[in-house]
Amino acid sequence: MRVQKPVLVTVVSLALVAASFAVDVTGKWTGKVEMTSPDPKIEAKIKEQAAQMPTVVLQVKADHTYVSHSKSAKGQATSTEGKWELKGDKFLVTPTKRDGKPVTGDRPQLRAYILSKDGKTMTLDISDQLKAHGAKGTVKIVMHKS
C-alpha cells in the first residue's frame, strides 16, 4: 500500500505538534499557598497569613507516583503520597496515603493542577474547601519546577 505524500506530511506534522506539547513534569516542585478575599477590609490580613504558610514540596516520580511534604498552619509536618497522570494541561493527583495512613473516602480524592504552557508552573485551586465551610475567597497552591 502506498501512502500519498500529503497524507504522510499531515501525519508527521501532527505527530510533531503533539510531541511539542509533551511536558516533563517529573522532578521537584516547590510552592506556596495564595489566598484572596472579596472583602477589602481583610484582604491584607489574608495575604499576610498566606505569606506565613510554609512551602509545599512535591516530588513527582517517573513511575507515576508522587510524594508531597508541607506543614500545617500550626507547624505540624504532613505528607501525602499517591499516583499522578497528565491529561492535556491537567496534572491529576490521586492521594493514596496521608501521613503514612491509607486515604479514606472522607476527603476529595482526585485533584487537578493546571499546568502552564511552558511546563514550569502548575496551580491547584482549592477554593472549594473554603466554600464548603461557608467562606468566600480563593485559595490556590502555586507550584514551580525546581
C-alpha positions, 0 to 999 in steps of 0.5 A, spaced: 500 500 500 502 506 498 501 512 502 500 519 498 505 524 500 500 529 503 497 524 507 504 522 510 506 530 511 499 531 515 501 525 519 508 527 521 506 534 522 501 532 527 505 527 530 510 533 531 505 538 534 503 533 539 510 531 541 511 539 542 506 539 547 509 533 551 511 536 558 516 533 563 513 534 569 517 529 573 522 532 578 521 537 584 516 542 585 516 547 590 510 552 592 506 556 596 499 557 598 495 564 595 489 566 598 484 572 596 478 575 599 472 579 596 472 583 602 477 589 602 477 590 609 481 583 610 484 582 604 491 584 607 490 580 613 489 574 608 495 575 604 499 576 610 497 569 613 498 566 606 505 569 606 506 565 613 504 558 610 510 554 609 512 551 602 509 545 599 514 540 596 512 535 591 516 530 588 513 527 582 516 520 580 517 517 573 513 511 575 507 515 576 507 516 583 508 522 587 510 524 594 508 531 597 511 534 604 508 541 607 506 543 614 500 545 617 498 552 619 500 550 626 507 547 624 505 540 624 509 536 618 504 532 613 505 528 607 501 525 602 503 520 597 499 517 591 499 516 583 499 522 578 497 522 570 497 528 565 491 529 561 492 535 556 494 541 561 491 537 567 496 534 572 491 529 576 493 527 583 490 521 586 492 521 594 493 514 596 496 515 603 496 521 608 501 521 613 503 514 612 495 512 613 491 509 607 486 515 604 479 514 606 473 516 602 472 522 607 476 527 603 476 529 595 480 524 592 482 526 585 485 533 584 487 537 578 493 542 577 493 546 571 499 546 568 502 552 564 504 552 557 511 552 558 511 546 563 514 550 569 508 552 573 502 548 575 496 551 580 491 547 584 485 551 586 482 549 592 477 554 593 472 549 594 474 547 601 473 554 603 466 554 600 464 548 603 465 551 610 461 557 608 467 562 606 468 566 600 475 567 597 480 563 593 485 559 595 490 556 590 497 552 591 502 555 586 507 550 584 514 551 580 519 546 577 525 546 581 
